[in-house]
Amino acid sequence: MYLVMAENAAAQRAEEYRVWCAEQEIPYITLFTKEELGRRIGKTSRSAVGLLNAHFRIPFCATLTLLQTFEASLDFLEVKGDVGHN
């Protein structure tokens, strides 16, 4: 399982999700608003969505890994001062 938590989830609810994920050793990410998250699954607003199906979870996690690697590369280049210079 992988949990996607909404950016605008209530603080107490978000903390409950984080604690639960830590206890169950479930990875999570904070992404989208509640409304966006609900729309993406064809429902009304949702504070969190659990990805159980490997057909969804595996590509999603792979994409996140690529994005995190890209973000880390940009951070590295900014530290070196190479971003935006020709």
JOJOKA-V665010 format. One record per helix or strand. SS is the DSSP state (a for helix, b for strand). FROM is the first residue (numbers start at 1). LEN is the number of residues. If there is no record, write none. Layout:
[[SS FROM LEN] [SS FROM LEN]]
This chain:
[[b 2 4] [a 11 14] [b 27 4] [a 34 7] [b 48 4] [a 54 27]]
